[in-house]
Amino acid sequence: MKQVTGYAWPMLGRRYEGQQCSVARTLEIVGERWTLLIIRDALLGLRRFDEFQISLGIATNVLTNRLSSLVDNGILTRSRYQAAPPRFEYHLTDPGRELATPVLALMQWGDRHVAGRRGAPRLVRHTTCGGAVAERHVCADCGPVDGAEVAIVPGPGLRVG
């Protein structure tokens, strides 16, 4: 990926509020490691609190906070499946399902660089034909392009100065 010259990225603090960067704004919602793993598990079909807790081995208070944040940010919806005691299922919203793209990109990067000798723990397949699905950069005019042919340039929402 090419870097835009003449632009200095500001130093980030512990929070990214006010950043003119969609990556930083997105990290405010999904940037904590448990959050991405919850989204991964939801993409794999997990729905219930205990399923997430068992899969991740996460503390219940942390899981409660992360699920609440994902619901508050419109990534998951929560629906009751049992009244007494109250129990809920979590379902990905349309914006939540869109996170499959970056989650799969991270997974496939990990498969290439950190999976180990045994190879990828999971494979991504096209449900219709069974073919391998690859994360790609796609030009609206030319089709797939190599990452080295991608440039990040100022957009209409960037305020300079």
N, CA, C and O of each residue as an XYZ file, in Angstrom:
644
protein
N       0.844     -1.168      0.000
C       0.000      0.000      0.000
C       0.889      1.231      0.000
O       1.843      1.303      0.775
N       0.598      2.183     -0.840
C       1.392      3.397     -0.917
C       0.954      4.383      0.152
O      -0.224      4.473      0.495
N       1.920      5.114      0.667
C       1.635      6.107      1.678
C       1.549      7.486      1.026
O       2.331      7.811      0.132
N       0.608      8.277      1.475
C       0.472      9.626      0.962
C       1.540     10.488      1.626
O       1.651     10.518      2.851
N       2.315     11.179      0.820
C       3.360     12.032      1.385
C       2.779     13.392      1.759
O       1.753     13.817      1.226
N       3.446     14.048      2.669
C       3.035     15.388      3.060
C       1.931     15.423      4.097
O       1.423     16.500      4.408
N       1.542     14.275      4.644
C       0.504     14.264      5.671
C       1.052     13.548      6.886
O       1.493     12.403      6.782
N       1.031     14.191      8.018
C       1.507     13.584      9.260
C       0.297     13.067     10.035
O      -0.615     13.834     10.345
N       0.286     11.776     10.349
C      -0.797     11.208     11.146
C      -0.633     11.706     12.569
O       0.474     11.653     13.105
N      -1.681     12.184     13.195
C      -1.567     12.671     14.567
C      -1.313     11.525     15.537
O      -1.694     10.383     15.280
N      -0.666     11.839     16.653
C      -0.463     10.834     17.694
C      -1.821     10.510     18.304
O      -2.625     11.401     18.578
N      -2.057      9.232     18.509
C      -3.322      8.804     19.094
C      -3.171      8.629     20.591
O      -2.166      8.099     21.067
N      -4.167      9.073     21.327
C      -4.214      8.856     22.759
C      -4.887      7.519     23.046
O      -4.934      6.633     22.193
N      -5.398      7.394     24.241
C      -6.061      6.152     24.622
C      -7.426      6.003     23.955
O      -7.940      4.891     23.835
N      -8.006      7.106     23.525
C      -9.283      7.071     22.815
C      -9.100      7.839     21.510
O      -8.192      8.660     21.386
N      -9.966      7.567     20.544
C      -9.792      8.127     19.214
C     -10.835      9.183     18.871
O     -11.012      9.523     17.701
N     -11.525      9.703     19.879
C     -12.566     10.693     19.622
C     -11.994     11.880     18.865
O     -10.889     12.338     19.155
N     -12.742     12.368     17.904
C     -12.324     13.538     17.154
C     -11.328     13.253     16.049
O     -10.948     14.175     15.327
N     -10.896     12.035     15.890
C      -9.957     11.699     14.830
C     -10.649     11.785     13.474
O     -11.806     11.392     13.329
N      -9.934     12.298     12.494
C     -10.438     12.338     11.119
C      -9.989     11.083     10.402
O      -9.300     11.148      9.384
N     -10.370      9.975     10.923
C      -9.905      8.707     10.378
C     -10.965      7.649     10.629
O     -11.336      7.389     11.773
N     -11.442      7.051      9.571
C     -12.469      6.024      9.711
C     -11.945      4.795     10.436
O     -12.711      4.101     11.105
N     -10.650      4.514     10.313
C     -10.073      3.386     11.051
C     -10.157      3.678     12.551
O     -10.593      2.825     13.323
N      -9.741      4.876     12.966
C      -9.783      5.238     14.383
C     -11.217      5.222     14.904
O     -11.466      4.727     16.004
N     -12.148      5.745     14.145
C     -13.556      5.753     14.569
C     -14.095      4.337     14.686
O     -14.868      4.041     15.597
N     -13.700      3.468     13.785
C     -14.133      2.072     13.836
C     -13.515      1.365     15.039
O     -14.166      0.549     15.691
N     -12.248      1.686     15.326
C     -11.594      1.076     16.486
C     -12.288      1.452     17.794
O     -12.238      0.687     18.757
N     -12.927      2.606     17.841
C     -13.693      2.980     19.026
C     -14.804      1.965     19.294
O     -15.212      1.776     20.440
N     -15.292      1.317     18.243
C     -16.392      0.359     18.382
C     -15.884     -1.076     18.462
O     -16.347     -1.840     19.309
N     -14.942     -1.461     17.602
C     -14.547     -2.877     17.505
C     -13.074     -3.125     17.812
O     -12.586     -4.230     17.572
N     -12.356     -2.144     18.330
C     -10.914     -2.264     18.452
C     -10.392     -3.056     19.629
O      -9.193     -3.328     19.687
N     -11.218     -3.430     20.546
C     -10.781     -4.204     21.693
C     -10.782     -5.682     21.303
O     -11.708     -6.136     20.630
N      -9.771     -6.433     21.709
C      -9.607     -7.801     21.194
C     -10.800     -8.703     21.440
O     -11.163     -9.483     20.560
N     -11.421     -8.624     22.603
C     -12.574     -9.492     22.854
C     -13.706     -9.174     21.891
O     -14.441    -10.071     21.478
N     -13.851     -7.914     21.532
C     -14.940     -7.503     20.648
C     -14.828     -8.181     19.293
O     -15.816     -8.716     18.789
N     -13.656     -8.169     18.700
C     -13.480     -8.834     17.404
C     -13.695    -10.336     17.510
O     -14.206    -10.956     16.576
N     -13.313    -10.928     18.635
C     -13.523    -12.365     18.798
C     -15.003    -12.693     18.996
O     -15.464    -13.745     18.552
N     -15.746    -11.816     19.650
C     -17.199    -11.995     19.769
C     -17.836    -11.915     18.386
O     -18.697    -12.725     18.045
N     -17.410    -10.935     17.593
C     -17.934    -10.799     16.225
C     -17.578    -12.046     15.413
O     -18.421    -12.573     14.687
N     -16.340    -12.519     15.531
C     -15.947    -13.756     14.848
C     -16.880    -14.904     15.224
O     -17.370    -15.623     14.354
N     -17.126    -15.072     16.536
C     -17.987    -16.166     16.986
C     -19.423    -15.993     16.493
O     -20.085    -16.972     16.150
N     -19.902    -14.752     16.457
C     -21.252    -14.509     15.930
C     -21.307    -14.866     14.446
O     -22.305    -15.416     13.980
N     -20.245    -14.559     13.701
C     -20.180    -14.944     12.293
C     -20.160    -16.466     12.132
O     -20.622    -16.991     11.119
N     -19.627    -17.168     13.127
C     -19.595    -18.629     13.105
C     -20.906    -19.249     13.582
O     -21.066    -20.469     13.537
N     -21.855    -18.410     14.044
C     -23.167    -18.915     14.418
C     -23.481    -18.944     15.898
O     -24.576    -19.362     16.274
N     -22.567    -18.517     16.755
C     -22.878    -18.470     18.177
C     -23.876    -17.348     18.434
O     -23.813    -16.299     17.793
N     -24.793    -17.566     19.367
C     -25.855    -16.594     19.630
C     -26.051    -16.272     21.105
O     -26.456    -15.163     21.452
N     -25.772    -17.214     21.954
C     -26.122    -17.070     23.371
C     -24.914    -16.729     24.225
O     -23.779    -17.082     23.904
N     -25.191    -16.023     25.335
C     -24.149    -15.573     26.256
C     -23.231    -16.724     26.644
O     -22.009    -16.606     26.550
N     -23.820    -17.844     27.082
C     -22.994    -18.957     27.538
C     -22.156    -19.544     26.410
O     -21.057    -20.039     26.662
N     -22.645    -19.503     25.178
C     -21.851    -19.986     24.042
C     -20.609    -19.115     23.844
O     -19.506    -19.622     23.642
N     -20.809    -17.791     23.905
C     -19.664    -16.878     23.782
C     -18.691    -17.090     24.940
O     -17.476    -17.131     24.742
N     -19.232    -17.223     26.142
C     -18.390    -17.352     27.327
C     -17.561    -18.626     27.260
O     -16.369    -18.599     27.567
N     -18.164    -19.736     26.868
C     -17.442    -21.001     26.770
C     -16.400    -20.941     25.650
O     -15.263    -21.374     25.834
N     -16.786    -20.408     24.499
C     -15.865    -20.333     23.359
C     -14.642    -19.489     23.669
O     -13.523    -19.853     23.307
N     -14.852    -18.361     24.341
C     -13.774    -17.401     24.547
C     -13.054    -17.542     25.885
O     -11.904    -17.122     26.010
N     -13.711    -18.126     26.887
C     -13.123    -18.179     28.214
C     -12.994    -16.796     28.831
O     -12.108    -16.548     29.649
N     -13.877    -15.910     28.436
C     -13.871    -14.514     28.855
C     -14.634    -14.357     30.178
O     -15.598    -15.080     30.430
N     -14.206    -13.425     31.009
C     -14.916    -13.140     32.254
C     -16.331    -12.654     31.927
O     -16.532    -11.914     30.964
N     -17.289    -13.069     32.722
C     -18.685    -12.730     32.434
C     -18.940    -11.228     32.443
O     -19.727    -10.735     31.636
N     -18.289    -10.492     33.340
C     -18.507     -9.042     33.375
C     -17.951     -8.372     32.116
O     -18.544     -7.422     31.606
N     -16.822     -8.862     31.618
C     -16.242     -8.308     30.393
C     -17.149     -8.643     29.210
O     -17.411     -7.785     28.366
N     -17.627     -9.880     29.144
C     -18.527    -10.280     28.063
C     -19.807     -9.457     28.088
O     -20.276     -9.013     27.040
N     -20.370     -9.251     29.257
C     -21.579     -8.430     29.379
C     -21.332     -7.037     28.826
O     -22.151     -6.521     28.066
N     -20.219     -6.424     29.195
C     -19.885     -5.078     28.715
C     -19.688     -5.042     27.204
O     -20.181     -4.134     26.536
N     -18.972     -6.023     26.663
C     -18.711     -6.039     25.219
C     -19.992     -6.278     24.422
O     -20.215     -5.629     23.400
N     -20.833     -7.204     24.880
C     -22.105     -7.439     24.178
C     -22.986     -6.199     24.226
O     -23.601     -5.840     23.222
N     -23.054     -5.544     25.376
C     -23.852     -4.313     25.500
C     -23.347     -3.234     24.550
O     -24.142     -2.548     23.908
N     -22.039     -3.084     24.459
C     -21.459     -2.095     23.558
C     -21.790     -2.415     22.103
O     -22.112     -1.514     21.328
N     -21.713     -3.697     21.727
C     -22.034     -4.087     20.350
C     -23.507     -3.851     20.035
O     -23.849     -3.478     18.913
N     -24.377     -4.066     21.013
C     -25.806     -3.769     20.826
C     -25.996     -2.260     20.713
O     -26.688     -1.790     19.810
N     -25.387     -1.495     21.622
C     -25.517     -0.030     21.606
C     -25.013      0.587     20.304
O     -25.529      1.615     19.864
N     -24.011     -0.032     19.686
C     -23.426      0.498     18.453
C     -24.032     -0.103     17.194
O     -23.529      0.131     16.095
N     -25.110     -0.879     17.337
C     -25.825     -1.385     16.181
C     -25.142     -2.526     15.444
O     -25.442     -2.773     14.275
N     -24.225     -3.227     16.111
C     -23.531     -4.365     15.501
C     -24.318     -5.650     15.765
O     -24.391     -6.530     14.908
N     -24.903     -5.747     16.953
C     -25.731     -6.884     17.343
C     -27.097     -6.401     17.784
O     -27.254     -5.259     18.215
N     -28.090     -7.279     17.673
C     -29.377     -7.050     18.327
C     -29.510     -8.105     19.415
O     -28.881     -9.161     19.356
N     -30.332     -7.806     20.398
C     -30.530     -8.713     21.523
C     -32.003     -9.080     21.585
O     -32.862     -8.198     21.560
N     -32.306    -10.370     21.665
C     -33.704    -10.799     21.786
C     -33.811    -11.865     22.871
O     -32.960    -12.745     23.001
N     -34.885    -11.755     23.640
C     -35.102    -12.685     24.750
C     -35.570    -14.026     24.206
O     -36.451    -14.084     23.348
N     -34.978    -15.097     24.709
C     -35.443    -16.435     24.343
C     -35.976    -17.187     25.552
O     -36.540    -18.271     25.401
N     -35.808    -16.627     26.759
C     -36.310    -17.258     27.975
C     -36.670    -16.164     28.963
O     -35.910    -15.214     29.153
N     -37.839    -16.300     29.599
C     -38.322    -15.260     30.511
C     -37.772    -15.400     31.923
O     -37.358    -14.404     32.516
N     -37.757    -16.605     32.476
C     -37.351    -16.776     33.867
C     -36.335    -17.903     33.980
O     -36.689    -19.061     33.761
N     -35.108    -17.608     34.309
C     -34.533    -16.266     34.363
C     -34.389    -15.700     32.951
O     -34.332    -16.451     31.978
N     -34.331    -14.379     32.848
C     -34.216    -13.783     31.510
C     -32.909    -14.181     30.833
O     -31.825    -14.044     31.400
N     -33.042    -14.676     29.613
C     -31.872    -15.048     28.818
C     -32.072    -14.503     27.405
O     -33.192    -14.420     26.900
N     -30.939    -14.130     26.780
C     -31.006    -13.437     25.500
C     -30.122    -14.114     24.457
O     -29.137    -14.781     24.772
N     -30.514    -13.916     23.218
C     -29.689    -14.296     22.070
C     -29.224    -13.015     21.397
O     -29.893    -11.983     21.464
N     -28.082    -13.095     20.755
C     -27.500    -11.950     20.057
C     -27.374    -12.312     18.586
O     -26.875    -13.381     18.233
N     -27.833    -11.407     17.736
C     -27.801    -11.631     16.292
C     -27.112    -10.450     15.618
O     -27.324     -9.297     15.995
N     -26.290    -10.748     14.623
C     -25.634     -9.691     13.870
C     -26.651     -8.891     13.069
O     -27.568     -9.453     12.470
N     -26.483     -7.590     13.065
C     -27.274     -6.705     12.217
C     -26.618     -6.685     10.833
O     -25.586     -7.324     10.626
N     -27.212     -5.956      9.893
C     -26.565     -5.815      8.576
C     -25.168     -5.206      8.713
O     -24.223     -5.735      8.127
N     -24.998     -4.093      9.477
C     -23.633     -3.583      9.655
C     -22.722     -4.596     10.347
O     -21.527     -4.648     10.053
N     -23.260     -5.392     11.251
C     -22.466     -6.427     11.903
C     -22.000     -7.486     10.922
O     -20.850     -7.922     10.977
N     -22.889     -7.904     10.020
C     -22.510     -8.902      9.008
C     -21.461     -8.342      8.047
O     -20.641     -9.093      7.518
N     -21.484     -7.029      7.819
C     -20.457     -6.418      6.964
C     -19.065     -6.557      7.569
O     -18.069     -6.495      6.849
N     -18.987     -6.743      8.882
C     -17.681     -6.919      9.521
C     -17.045     -8.255      9.155
O     -15.895     -8.504      9.516
N     -17.767     -9.120      8.448
C     -17.158    -10.360      7.957
C     -15.958    -10.041      7.070
O     -14.966    -10.769      7.095
N     -16.033     -8.978      6.294
C     -14.935     -8.639      5.379
C     -13.638     -8.364      6.135
O     -12.632     -9.009      5.839
N     -13.608     -7.428      7.107
C     -12.334     -7.227      7.814
C     -11.938     -8.410      8.694
O     -10.748     -8.687      8.846
N     -12.911     -9.113      9.276
C     -12.572    -10.277     10.097
C     -11.919    -11.349      9.225
O     -10.914    -11.942      9.616
N     -12.492    -11.597      8.037
C     -11.893    -12.580      7.127
C     -10.526    -12.117      6.623
O      -9.622    -12.933      6.445
N     -10.373    -10.821      6.395
C      -9.062    -10.307      5.972
C      -8.024    -10.554      7.066
O      -6.907    -10.977      6.770
N      -8.381    -10.296      8.326
C      -7.459    -10.571      9.430
C      -7.161    -12.063      9.530
O      -6.016    -12.458      9.747
N      -8.190    -12.887      9.374
C      -8.015    -14.325      9.446
C      -7.074    -14.811      8.350
O      -6.161    -15.594      8.613
N      -7.294    -14.349      7.130
C      -6.477    -14.813      6.016
C      -5.047    -14.277      6.103
O      -4.106    -14.954      5.688
N      -4.879    -13.072      6.637
C      -3.530    -12.577      6.890
C      -2.846    -13.496      7.906
O      -1.695    -13.892      7.722
N      -3.565    -13.827      8.973
C      -3.027    -14.736      9.980
C      -2.709    -16.112      9.413
O      -1.709    -16.726      9.785
N      -3.566    -16.598      8.506
C      -3.306    -17.891      7.862
C      -1.985    -17.861      7.094
O      -1.237    -18.839      7.096
N      -1.704    -16.733      6.440
C      -0.473    -16.619      5.649
C       0.771    -16.420      6.514
O       1.855    -16.887      6.162
N       0.617    -15.721      7.654
C       1.807    -15.283      8.385
C       1.994    -15.874      9.770
O       3.122    -15.893     10.262
N       0.950    -16.356     10.421
C       1.117    -16.841     11.800
C       0.375    -18.145     12.101
O       0.266    -18.525     13.267
N      -0.130    -18.829     11.098
C      -0.939    -20.032     11.344
C      -0.126    -21.207     11.868
O      -0.668    -22.057     12.574
N       1.130    -21.274     11.547
C       1.936    -22.404     12.001
C       2.050    -23.483     10.936
O       1.479    -23.370      9.851
N       2.794    -24.526     11.263
C       3.100    -25.591     10.290
C       1.869    -26.367      9.842
O       1.831    -26.852      8.711
N       0.887    -26.492     10.679
C      -0.286    -27.298     10.315
C      -1.201    -26.569      9.337
O      -2.053    -27.192      8.704
N      -1.035    -25.275      9.211
C      -1.840    -24.513      8.267
C      -3.037    -23.844      8.903
O      -3.158    -23.767     10.126
N      -3.914    -23.364      8.051
C      -5.080    -22.582      8.484
C      -6.030    -23.421      9.335
O      -6.360    -24.549      8.966
N      -6.474    -22.877     10.476
C      -7.432    -23.607     11.306
C      -8.835    -23.666     10.702
O      -9.599    -24.585     10.997
N      -9.175    -22.699      9.866
C     -10.477    -22.675      9.201
C     -10.265    -22.258      7.757
O      -9.309    -21.555      7.430
N     -11.166    -22.698      6.908
C     -11.118    -22.328      5.497
C     -12.386    -21.563      5.143
O     -13.444    -21.803      5.726
N     -12.281    -20.649      4.194
C     -13.426    -19.875      3.738
C     -13.822    -20.415      2.373
O     -13.022    -20.413      1.438
N     -15.055    -20.874      2.265
C     -15.526    -21.492      1.033
C     -16.804    -20.823      0.544
O     -17.613    -20.347      1.340
N     -16.973    -20.795     -0.766
C     -18.193    -20.302     -1.409
C     -19.258    -21.378     -1.243
O     -19.046    -22.519     -1.653
N     -20.398    -21.037     -0.649
C     -21.416    -22.044     -0.354
C     -22.010    -22.668     -1.601
O     -22.472    -23.808     -1.555
N     -22.010    -21.951     -2.711
C     -22.603    -22.477     -3.942
C     -21.724    -23.518     -4.622
O     -22.217    -24.577     -5.010
N     -20.416    -23.235     -4.777
C     -19.558    -24.132     -5.548
C     -18.453    -24.784     -4.724
O     -17.813    -25.726     -5.190
N     -18.219    -24.295     -3.498
C     -17.165    -24.860     -2.663
C     -15.790    -24.282     -2.898
O     -14.828    -24.697     -2.251
N     -15.673    -23.323     -3.820
C     -14.386    -22.714     -4.112
C     -13.859    -21.876     -2.962
O     -14.624    -21.394     -2.126
N     -12.546    -21.707     -2.928
C     -11.915    -20.875     -1.900
C     -12.281    -19.413     -2.130
O     -12.291    -18.940     -3.266
N     -12.579    -18.707     -1.051
C     -12.902    -17.280     -1.120
C     -11.706    -16.510     -0.586
O     -11.238    -16.771      0.523
N     -11.211    -15.561     -1.374
C     -10.034    -14.782     -0.987
C     -10.411    -13.332     -0.743
O     -11.245    -12.764     -1.448
N      -9.782    -12.741      0.270
C      -9.922    -11.304      0.532
C      -9.162    -10.590     -0.577
O      -8.035    -10.959     -0.906
N      -9.791     -9.561     -1.152
C      -9.168     -8.849     -2.273
C      -9.471     -7.370     -2.221
O     -10.468     -6.933     -1.647
N      -8.588     -6.618     -2.831
C      -8.855     -5.218     -3.133
C      -9.431     -5.217     -4.542
O      -8.868     -5.846     -5.437
N     -10.536     -4.524     -4.751
C     -11.170     -4.518     -6.067
C     -11.380     -3.071     -6.518
O     -12.016     -2.276     -5.826
N     -10.837     -2.751     -7.684
C     -11.040     -1.442     -8.299
C     -12.397     -1.459     -8.991
O     -12.724     -2.416     -9.693
N     -13.186     -0.408     -8.800
C     -14.500     -0.327     -9.437
C     -14.400     -0.328    -10.957
O     -15.350     -0.712    -11.640
N     -13.258      0.096    -11.493
C     -13.086      0.148    -12.944
C     -12.325     -1.056    -13.509
O     -12.646     -1.537    -14.596
N     -11.326     -1.540    -12.779
C     -10.419     -2.555    -13.329
C     -10.604     -3.963    -12.764
O     -10.154     -4.931    -13.377
N     -11.247     -4.093    -11.626
C     -11.363     -5.403    -10.985
C     -10.302     -5.570     -9.911
O      -9.823     -4.577     -9.364
N      -9.914     -6.831     -9.590
C      -8.949     -7.078     -8.509
C      -7.600     -6.408     -8.764
O      -7.098     -6.404     -9.888
N      -7.019     -5.840     -7.698
C      -5.702     -5.213     -7.774
C      -4.849     -5.695     -6.602
O      -5.377     -6.076     -5.557
N      -3.554     -5.677     -6.781
C      -2.611     -6.039     -5.746
C      -2.572     -4.930     -4.695
O      -2.748     -3.755     -5.017
N      -2.341     -5.309     -3.447
C      -2.266     -4.320     -2.381
C      -1.214     -3.257     -2.612
O      -1.378     -2.125     -2.156
N      -0.125     -3.592     -3.318
C       0.929     -2.623     -3.612
C       0.461     -1.556     -4.596
O       1.105     -0.516     -4.730
N      -0.646     -1.800     -5.282
C      -1.172     -0.846     -6.261
C      -2.277      0.029     -5.676
O      -2.996      0.698     -6.418
N      -2.414      0.028     -4.352
C      -3.464      0.789     -3.689
C      -2.836      2.007     -3.011
O      -1.817      1.886     -2.330
N      -3.440      3.167     -3.198
C      -2.980      4.390     -2.532
C      -4.096      4.924     -1.648
O      -5.272      4.826     -1.998
N      -3.735      5.475     -0.528
C      -4.697      6.146      0.344
C      -4.509      7.630      0.124
O      -3.424      8.165      0.351
N      -5.569      8.302     -0.320
C      -5.501      9.724     -0.659
C      -6.544     10.496      0.139
O      -7.502      9.894      0.625
N      -6.390     11.802      0.288
C      -7.376     12.588      1.027
C      -8.768     12.455      0.404
O      -8.919     12.418     -0.817
N      -9.781     12.384      1.278
C     -11.169     12.287      0.851
C     -11.942     13.542      1.209
O     -11.385     14.459      1.812
N     -13.212     13.598      0.848
C     -13.994     14.804      1.080
C     -14.216     15.162      2.544
O     -14.495     16.318      2.862
N     -14.094     14.172      3.448
C     -14.306     14.455      4.858
C     -13.081     14.893      5.605
O     -13.175     15.175      6.800
N     -11.927     14.965      4.961
C     -10.696     15.337      5.625
C     -10.613     16.851      5.775
O     -10.730     17.597      4.803
N     -10.407     17.291      7.027
C     -10.178     18.708      7.307
C      -8.684     18.888      7.519
O      -8.107     18.273      8.416
N      -8.062     19.710      6.716
C      -6.630     19.946      6.836
C      -6.407     21.114      7.782
O      -7.086     22.138      7.705
N      -5.429     20.937      8.687
C      -5.107     22.022      9.606
C      -5.871     21.972     10.809
O      -5.707     22.826     11.681
